[in-house]
Amino acid sequence: MRKLSISLILSILFTSLAIAQQNKVAVYSVAFYNLENLFDTINDPNTNDEEFLPDGTYRWGALKYKNKLNNLAYAIGKLATDKFCPNGPAVIGVSEIENRQVLEDLIKTEPLASRNYDIVHFNSPDRRGVDVGLLYDRNQFEVDTAISARLYIECSPNTLTRDQLLVSGRLAGERVHIIVNHWPSRLGGEAKSRCRREAAAELTRHLADSVLAADPNSKVIIMGDLNDDPNNKSCSKVLGAVKEPEQVTEGGYFNTMWRLFDKGYGTLGYQGSWNLFDQIIVSANLVGEDRSTLKYFKSEIFNKDFLRQESGKYKGYPLRTHAQGRYLNGYSDHFPVIIYMARIAQ
């Protein structure tokens, strides 16, 4: 009989221990996805939805709407479905949705229809009529309360933009608060519009700090299309989300996407460069190695091949629904983002 080397024996032992430990750990994921103009085909006289009507700029009829739902349902159905997280995300924050009905139509579209998703949504005062919302798997996440927080921007008091959605509930038996955002755009230029996103960051920080002050043992997950990168002032200074887990202090926040951004990854492309506007940020008590409680361990930009343009000037960019007046029958101009968390199974 051939003798095994000490190094091989140790390797087998450590692998076995890792597998055994892995089997005791439950993995959960949450995601965010900007759905890029998920409009229905019905005119809403209270919003500026004229482009997305059958006679509008995009000739947005029933077939295109159905294709959009099918594409998005397929993409969402692929999120976080590996062997450690087979049921997909417990929570999916979404933005650029016209109303609750489009989310109702989305979760009735396969493969999502075979799951147990429900919706949290409030109407916002945004001039285009787009809102944020939350899809959640009732088998994984239990909603207790939800509020919609209005954003007032002192430097731009006439700006009507998206509310911020705060949903509180239980994930893995723990109290968790989800804040879904779509901060004001860079319309007019990054510098000119900067104060609007900083105002949004102040509101987000206030919401997060408030729920933690009321219940320090609860956990906060901030997600959204922030229209800024992780190193911009709104994220790094006003919200105070740090780059490295070692930098986060009690009561602070860790930006799970910043290190990906530093490596050159992004969620949307513009003029030959990448931005990482779609971010997930967690409270300090979600950082660490203690698996007796829910902890973050990995982040991901979900940029699979089927979500990318295959050729041309914008090869590699997100395959969007329309581009330069052409109908591409794509998904979104943003890639989704995901984080994974784990704790010892109960």
C-alpha positions as CSV (number, residue, x, y, z in Angstrom):
1,M,0.0,0.0,0.0
2,R,1.4,3.4,-1.0
3,K,2.0,5.8,1.9
4,L,0.4,9.2,1.7
5,S,2.6,12.3,2.3
6,I,2.0,14.4,5.4
7,S,1.1,17.4,3.2
8,L,-1.5,15.3,1.3
9,I,-3.0,14.0,4.5
10,L,-3.3,17.5,5.9
11,S,-4.8,18.7,2.7
12,I,-7.5,15.9,2.8
13,L,-8.1,16.6,6.5
14,F,-8.6,20.4,6.0
15,T,-10.8,19.8,3.0
16,S,-13.0,17.4,5.0
17,L,-13.2,19.9,7.9
18,A,-14.1,22.7,5.5
19,I,-16.9,20.6,4.0
20,A,-18.2,19.6,7.4
21,Q,-18.2,23.2,8.5
22,Q,-19.8,24.3,5.3
23,N,-22.7,21.9,5.8
24,K,-23.5,23.6,9.1
25,V,-23.6,27.0,7.6
26,A,-26.7,28.6,6.0
27,V,-26.0,31.0,3.2
28,Y,-28.3,33.9,2.3
29,S,-28.1,36.5,-0.5
30,V,-29.6,39.9,-1.2
31,A,-29.4,41.7,-4.5
32,F,-30.1,45.0,-6.2
33,Y,-31.0,45.6,-9.9
34,N,-31.8,48.8,-11.8
35,L,-34.5,47.5,-14.2
36,E,-34.1,50.3,-16.7
37,N,-37.4,51.9,-17.4
38,L,-39.8,49.1,-16.5
39,F,-42.9,50.9,-17.7
40,D,-46.3,49.4,-18.6
41,T,-48.1,50.5,-21.8
42,I,-50.9,52.5,-20.1
43,N,-50.8,56.3,-20.0
44,D,-50.6,57.7,-16.5
45,P,-51.7,61.4,-16.7
46,N,-49.8,62.2,-13.5
47,T,-46.4,61.2,-14.8
48,N,-44.2,61.8,-17.8
49,D,-44.5,58.3,-19.3
50,E,-45.3,59.4,-22.9
51,E,-42.1,57.8,-24.3
52,F,-43.3,54.4,-23.1
53,L,-46.6,54.2,-24.8
54,P,-47.6,52.4,-28.0
55,D,-47.5,55.7,-29.9
56,G,-44.5,57.1,-28.0
57,T,-40.9,57.4,-28.9
58,Y,-40.1,53.8,-28.1
59,R,-43.3,52.4,-29.6
60,W,-43.8,50.6,-26.3
61,G,-46.5,48.1,-27.0
62,A,-47.7,44.8,-25.5
63,L,-45.0,42.7,-27.2
64,K,-42.1,44.8,-26.1
65,Y,-43.5,45.0,-22.5
66,K,-43.9,41.2,-22.5
67,N,-40.3,40.7,-23.8
68,K,-39.0,43.1,-21.1
69,L,-40.8,41.1,-18.4
70,N,-39.5,37.8,-19.8
71,N,-35.9,39.1,-20.0
72,L,-35.9,40.6,-16.5
73,A,-37.5,37.5,-14.9
74,Y,-34.9,35.3,-16.6
75,A,-32.1,37.4,-15.3
76,I,-33.4,37.7,-11.8
77,G,-34.1,33.9,-11.8
78,K,-30.3,33.4,-12.4
79,L,-29.2,35.5,-9.5
80,A,-27.5,33.7,-6.6
81,T,-28.7,30.2,-7.5
82,D,-25.5,28.2,-6.8
83,K,-25.5,25.1,-4.6
84,F,-25.0,27.1,-1.4
85,C,-28.0,29.4,-2.2
86,P,-30.3,27.4,-4.4
87,N,-33.4,29.4,-3.8
88,G,-32.1,32.7,-5.1
89,P,-31.9,36.0,-3.2
90,A,-34.0,36.5,-0.1
91,V,-34.4,40.2,-1.0
92,I,-34.0,42.0,-4.3
93,G,-34.1,45.8,-4.3
94,V,-35.2,47.3,-7.7
95,S,-35.3,50.8,-9.2
96,E,-36.7,52.5,-12.4
97,I,-40.1,50.9,-12.0
98,E,-43.2,52.8,-13.0
99,N,-45.7,51.4,-10.4
100,R,-46.6,48.4,-8.4
101,Q,-48.4,46.8,-11.3
102,V,-45.2,46.2,-13.3
103,L,-43.7,44.4,-10.3
104,E,-46.9,42.3,-10.0
105,D,-46.5,41.4,-13.7
106,L,-42.8,40.6,-13.2
107,I,-43.3,38.2,-10.3
108,K,-46.0,36.4,-12.3
109,T,-43.5,35.8,-15.1
110,E,-41.6,32.5,-15.1
111,P,-39.2,31.5,-13.5
112,L,-40.2,34.0,-10.8
113,A,-43.8,32.8,-10.8
114,S,-42.7,29.4,-9.4
115,R,-41.1,31.1,-6.4
116,N,-42.7,32.8,-3.5
117,Y,-41.9,36.5,-4.1
118,D,-44.0,39.3,-2.7
119,I,-43.6,43.1,-3.2
120,V,-43.1,46.3,-1.1
121,H,-43.7,49.5,-3.1
122,F,-44.8,53.1,-2.5
123,N,-45.4,55.8,-5.2
124,S,-42.7,58.5,-5.3
125,P,-43.0,62.1,-6.6
126,D,-40.4,61.6,-9.3
127,R,-41.3,63.6,-12.4
128,R,-40.8,60.6,-14.7
129,G,-42.9,58.4,-12.3
130,V,-40.2,55.9,-11.5
131,D,-39.9,54.4,-8.1
132,V,-37.9,52.0,-6.1
133,G,-39.3,48.7,-4.7
134,L,-38.5,45.5,-3.0
135,L,-39.1,41.9,-4.0
136,Y,-38.7,39.4,-1.2
137,D,-39.0,35.7,-0.9
138,R,-41.5,35.0,1.8
139,N,-39.8,31.7,2.6
140,Q,-36.6,33.5,3.5
141,F,-37.6,37.1,4.6
142,E,-40.5,38.1,6.8
143,V,-41.5,41.8,6.5
144,D,-42.6,43.5,9.6
145,T,-42.8,47.2,8.6
146,A,-42.1,49.4,5.6
147,I,-42.0,53.2,5.2
148,S,-41.2,55.5,2.3
149,A,-39.0,58.4,3.2
150,R,-39.3,61.7,1.3
151,L,-36.1,63.4,0.1
152,Y,-36.0,67.1,0.4
153,I,-32.9,68.8,-1.2
154,E,-32.1,72.1,0.3
155,C,-29.7,73.1,-2.6
156,S,-32.4,72.2,-5.2
157,P,-35.8,72.5,-3.5
158,N,-37.8,72.1,-6.7
159,T,-36.2,68.7,-7.4
160,L,-38.8,65.9,-7.3
161,T,-37.0,62.5,-7.0
162,R,-37.4,59.0,-5.7
163,D,-38.3,58.3,-2.1
164,Q,-36.1,56.0,-0.1
165,L,-37.7,52.7,0.9
166,L,-37.0,51.3,4.4
167,V,-38.2,47.8,5.0
168,S,-37.7,46.1,8.3
169,G,-38.1,42.3,8.9
170,R,-36.4,39.1,9.8
171,L,-33.8,37.2,7.8
172,A,-32.2,34.0,9.2
173,G,-34.1,34.8,12.5
174,E,-32.4,38.1,12.9
175,R,-33.8,41.7,12.7
176,V,-32.7,43.3,9.4
177,H,-33.4,46.7,7.9
178,I,-33.2,47.1,4.1
179,I,-32.9,50.7,2.6
180,V,-33.5,50.8,-1.1
181,N,-32.2,53.9,-3.0
182,H,-32.1,55.5,-6.4
183,W,-30.3,58.8,-5.7
184,P,-30.6,61.8,-8.0
185,S,-28.9,61.5,-11.4
186,R,-25.9,63.4,-12.8
187,L,-28.1,65.5,-15.1
188,G,-26.4,68.8,-15.7
189,G,-23.0,67.3,-14.8
190,E,-21.5,65.5,-11.9
191,A,-20.3,68.7,-10.1
192,K,-23.4,70.7,-10.6
193,S,-25.7,67.8,-9.4
194,R,-23.4,66.7,-6.5
195,C,-25.3,68.4,-3.7
196,R,-28.4,66.4,-4.6
197,R,-26.7,63.1,-4.1
198,E,-25.1,64.3,-0.9
199,A,-28.5,65.3,0.4
200,A,-29.7,61.7,-0.5
201,A,-26.7,60.3,1.4
202,E,-27.6,62.3,4.5
203,L,-31.1,60.9,4.4
204,T,-29.9,57.4,4.0
205,R,-27.4,57.8,6.9
206,H,-30.2,59.3,9.1
207,L,-32.5,56.3,8.4
208,A,-29.7,53.8,9.0
209,D,-28.5,55.4,12.2
210,S,-32.0,55.8,13.5
211,V,-32.9,52.1,13.3
212,L,-29.6,51.1,14.8
213,A,-30.1,53.5,17.6
214,A,-33.5,52.0,18.4
215,D,-32.2,48.5,18.1
216,P,-28.4,48.2,18.2
217,N,-28.5,44.4,17.7
218,S,-30.4,44.7,14.4
219,K,-28.5,45.0,11.1
220,V,-28.7,47.4,8.1
221,I,-28.3,46.7,4.4
222,I,-28.2,49.8,2.2
223,M,-28.6,49.2,-1.5
224,G,-29.3,51.1,-4.7
225,D,-28.3,52.9,-7.8
226,L,-26.5,55.8,-6.1
227,N,-25.4,57.6,-9.3
228,D,-22.0,57.9,-7.6
229,D,-19.0,55.6,-7.3
230,P,-17.9,54.2,-3.9
231,N,-15.1,56.8,-3.7
232,N,-17.3,59.8,-4.3
233,K,-18.0,62.1,-1.3
234,S,-21.6,61.1,-1.0
235,C,-20.7,57.5,-0.4
236,S,-17.3,57.7,1.3
237,K,-17.8,60.8,3.5
238,V,-21.5,61.7,3.9
239,L,-22.7,58.2,4.2
240,G,-19.3,57.2,5.6
241,A,-19.0,53.8,3.9
242,V,-15.4,52.6,4.1
243,K,-13.4,50.4,1.7
244,E,-12.0,47.7,3.9
245,P,-13.7,45.6,6.5
246,E,-10.9,46.3,8.9
247,Q,-11.7,50.1,8.7
248,V,-15.3,49.9,9.8
249,T,-15.9,50.9,13.4
250,E,-18.9,50.4,15.7
251,G,-21.9,52.2,14.3
252,G,-20.2,52.6,10.9
253,Y,-20.8,51.1,7.4
254,F,-18.7,49.0,5.0
255,N,-19.1,49.3,1.2
256,T,-19.0,45.8,-0.1
257,M,-18.4,47.0,-3.7
258,W,-15.5,49.4,-3.3
259,R,-12.7,46.9,-3.7
260,L,-14.4,45.6,-6.9
261,F,-14.4,49.2,-8.2
262,D,-10.7,49.6,-7.4
263,K,-10.1,46.5,-9.6
264,G,-11.7,48.2,-12.5
265,Y,-15.1,46.5,-12.4
266,G,-18.4,48.4,-12.9
267,T,-22.1,48.0,-13.3
268,L,-22.6,50.4,-16.2
269,G,-20.4,51.8,-19.0
270,Y,-20.3,55.3,-20.2
271,Q,-18.0,56.8,-22.9
272,G,-15.5,54.0,-22.7
273,S,-15.2,53.8,-18.9
274,W,-17.0,52.0,-16.1
275,N,-18.9,53.3,-13.1
276,L,-20.0,51.3,-10.1
277,F,-23.2,53.2,-9.2
278,D,-25.0,50.1,-8.0
279,Q,-23.8,49.3,-4.5
280,I,-24.6,47.3,-1.4
281,I,-23.4,48.7,1.9
282,V,-23.7,47.0,5.3
283,S,-23.6,48.0,8.9
284,A,-20.5,47.2,11.0
285,N,-22.3,44.4,12.9
286,L,-22.6,42.5,9.6
287,V,-18.8,42.4,9.3
288,G,-16.6,39.8,11.0
289,E,-16.0,36.1,11.4
290,D,-18.4,35.2,14.1
291,R,-20.8,32.8,12.3
292,S,-23.1,32.4,15.3
293,T,-24.8,35.5,13.8
294,L,-25.4,36.7,10.3
295,K,-22.2,38.0,8.6
296,Y,-21.2,39.2,5.2
297,F,-18.6,37.2,3.3
298,K,-18.7,38.0,-0.4
299,S,-19.9,40.5,-3.0
300,E,-20.5,40.0,-6.8
301,I,-21.3,42.0,-9.9
302,F,-23.6,39.7,-11.9
303,N,-22.2,40.4,-15.3
304,K,-22.8,37.1,-17.1
305,D,-22.3,36.9,-20.8
306,F,-26.0,36.8,-21.6
307,L,-26.4,40.3,-20.0
308,R,-23.6,41.8,-22.2
309,Q,-23.6,43.2,-25.7
310,E,-21.7,40.7,-27.9
311,S,-20.2,43.0,-30.5
312,G,-19.8,46.6,-31.8
313,K,-18.7,49.8,-30.2
314,Y,-20.3,48.9,-26.8
315,K,-19.1,45.3,-26.7
316,G,-19.1,44.1,-23.1
317,Y,-21.5,46.8,-21.9
318,P,-24.9,45.8,-20.4
319,L,-27.3,44.7,-23.1
320,R,-30.0,47.3,-22.7
321,T,-33.6,47.5,-24.0
322,H,-32.9,50.4,-26.4
323,A,-29.8,52.2,-27.5
324,Q,-29.4,55.1,-29.9
325,G,-33.0,54.7,-31.1
326,R,-32.7,51.0,-31.8
327,Y,-34.6,48.3,-30.0
328,L,-32.2,45.7,-28.7
329,N,-34.6,43.5,-26.7
330,G,-32.1,43.5,-23.9
331,Y,-32.3,43.5,-20.1
332,S,-31.0,46.7,-18.5
333,D,-28.2,49.3,-18.9
334,H,-27.0,48.2,-15.4
335,F,-25.7,44.9,-14.1
336,P,-27.2,43.5,-10.9
337,V,-25.1,43.3,-7.7
338,I,-25.3,40.7,-5.0
339,I,-23.9,40.1,-1.5
340,Y,-23.7,36.8,0.3
341,M,-24.1,36.3,4.1
342,A,-23.8,33.3,6.3
343,R,-24.4,32.0,9.7
344,I,-24.4,28.7,11.5
345,A,-27.6,26.9,10.6
346,Q,-30.3,26.9,13.2
